[in-house]
């Protein structure tokens, strides 16, 4: 697909999800997600989706629990970029819309030795513990990222 056609399709997508052309949200980043262990700053997976369909995936040590932190990760152990298809971008936005619509946020309830999922989308941050009772929409979204990520994601358990 030509870059011009891709740019045009993404422009249509951005308009359909409420992002106007020229509107910048954190340097063209429309979606962020972090997955990290509840008891450690290490092993943090961090994703950014730019409005041009480029997804950055990183693994390292986070500096904060706040996704808006400029240098969210340091000591990066892995890094990769993937150019997503229009279908992939639309799927992510649809799933993120469902998550925000249902407003899953159980950050007050934390299981030790579990994974925390933080999602930033449409100027909202959602946080949920990734446990066996995790919402279906969060699980689908995380699994989608695991499939399209440029780096391997290992949400292992601890014993």
N, C-alpha and C positions, 0 to 999 in steps of 0.2 A: 504494500500500500504506500502510495507516495506520501511524503512528509506534509505536503500541502493538504491532501485529503484528510490525513490524520488530524492535523491542526484544526481543520474545519469541523470534523466530527466531534473533537473534544470541546470546541467552542459551543457547539449545540448542546453537548452534555452538560457543560458548566452552567449554561443558561437554564437548562431543565431542572437542575438541582438548586437553583437560586443563587448562583455565583455569576455576577455580571462581568462582562469582558473588561479587563483593565483593573478589576478589583483584586487586590493582593491581600492574601491572608498568610502572614508569616513567610514572606519570600516565595510566594506561589505554592506553598504547601497547603493542601486542602484537607489532608487526613494524616493523623499520627496514631501510632499504636505502640505500646510497650508491653512486653511480657517479661516478668522478672520473679525470682524466688522471694517469698515473703520474708525470709530471714537474712537476706544478703543483698549487697549492692552489685555483686559479681553476677555473671551469667545473664545479663539483661539483653533481651532482643528488642531492637528499636526499628520501627518502620516509618518512613515518610512517603506519602504519595503526592507528587506535584501535579499541578493542573495540566501538564503536558503528557501525563500518563507514565512518567518515569517513577519507579518505585526504588527507594534506597532501603537496604536491609543491613543492619549492623548488629554486632554482638560485642559487648564489653562491660565495663563497670560504669554504672550510672552515677551521676553526681548529685541527683536530687530525685524526689518522688513527683516533681512538678514537670509535666510534659512541655510546658512553655519555656523551660530553662534553655538558654541558647546553646550551651555545651552540655547536652543531656548525657552524653557518654564520654568517657575518657578511657584510655588503655584499651583501645578497640582490638579484639581478638579476631574478628572476621568482618568483612565488608563486601557488599555486592550491589549492583544496580541491574534492574530489569525494566525493559520497555514493555508496558502492559498493552494488551489489546483493548479496544474500545469496550468489548464485552466484559473483560475483566474489571475495568474501571467502573462500568455501570453496575456490575454485580457487587463490588465493594461498597459503592454508594447506597445501593438498595439495602444491603445487609446493615450498614451503619445507620441508615434511616430507621430500620426496624428496632435496632438496639436503643436508639435515642427515643423513639416513640414509646417503647415499653419502659424506658428509664430504669434499666437495671443498674442498681448501685448498692452493693452490699459491703462497702468499704469499712463499715463499723464491725463487720463480722469477719474475722480472719482466722484461718486454720494455719497453724505452724507447719512448715515444710510443704507449702503449696505454692502455686504460681498465682501472681496477680496480673490481671489484664487491665490496662488503662487505654482508653480510646479518646482521642480528641478529634471532633468533627463538628462543623457548624457552630464554632465557638462554645462548645460544651465539652466537658470532660466526664467520662463515665468510668467508673472503676468497679471491678468485680473480681472476686476470688474464683480462680479456675478450679473448681472442685467437681465432684461427681454430679452435683445438682446444678451445675452451671446452666444458664439459659441456652436453649436450642440455638437462638440467633448468634450468641457470642461464640458458641462451639463451632458453628458453621463458618463464621467469619475467621476465627483463628485457624481452622483447618484449611480454609481457602488461602490464607497467607502462607501456611506451611507448604502448600502445593506450588505456589508461584514464586516463593522467595528465592533470591539468588544465593542464599546461604542455607545451610542445614539448620533446622530447629529441632532441638531435643528437649522436650518437656518431661524429663525423667522424674522419677520419684526418689525419695530418700529413705534409707532404712537405718 
